């Protein structure tokens, strides 16, 4: 009708594209750096299950600070004061910028990198290496060097543009591409990574299965107890080497004994037997050789 306005309903916006898997985005990279900072502040070891193909590279992600978030991960790893274990699980891969930000050389004193025998790692994926090192032109030149059919045809004087040679090249191109990709993939195996010094060790599945077995759990628990005892002995020895540390340790033990009757009884029996033996040998008092701070009533 004249004078009436035509209104059309607004079209809904298209749904957002699902995020690509195995990729660090600005928000996820920032959360990773924040988690690393909090774990370090709490004195916790860091265990990273690495399965990333890199950082997102869109223009919007660049404006949102994906590069800054990646550099923040590097800084958190460089200043991490606890042990850091990076493990590439079975079938996982570590590529691109993600490989760079978790490199063990960032903090060689704290970071160790391990990988499953089926894992892969490298800056470029095999397809990317083939696009640079093994292009179709390079594969065609290789065919002319090593394929007996093409070399025989060339020896008879046929030009490279001959239909029979072109047909042979087309038939060989697919298997040559597969061989080139397999050759590029061989450089990303854990064996090659270990040979280049970027891996601390290859975590064999047989070892992991043994570690999960009752015998493995018992053996590992025993080793951990021994390591804790050794670390405690070294710490106590370092404290006792100084006069202030020795007096402070004895005062702390005295307060612990006064607050715990069970501990006081155990120490009384232990020190009583040791003091009696020392008194019998040296003619001293009932607790000869026992520090004054640990004298028990």
Secondary structure, DSSP 4 states (H G I P E B T S, - for coil): -TTPPP--PPPPPPPPPPPPTTEE-HHHHHHHHHHHHHHHHTT--EEEE--B-EE---HHHHHTTHHHHHHHHHHHHHT--S-EEEEE-TT-EEEHHHHHHT-GGGGTTTEEEEEETT-EEESS-HHHHHHHHS-HHHHHHHHHHH-HHHHHHHHTT--TT-HHHHHHHHHHHHHHHHHHHHHHHHTTBHHHHHHTT--SEEE-HHHHHHHHSHHHHHHHHHHHHHHHHHHHHHHHHHHHTSHHHHHHHHHHHHHHHHH-HHHHHHHHHHHHHHHHHHHHHH---TTTT--GGG---
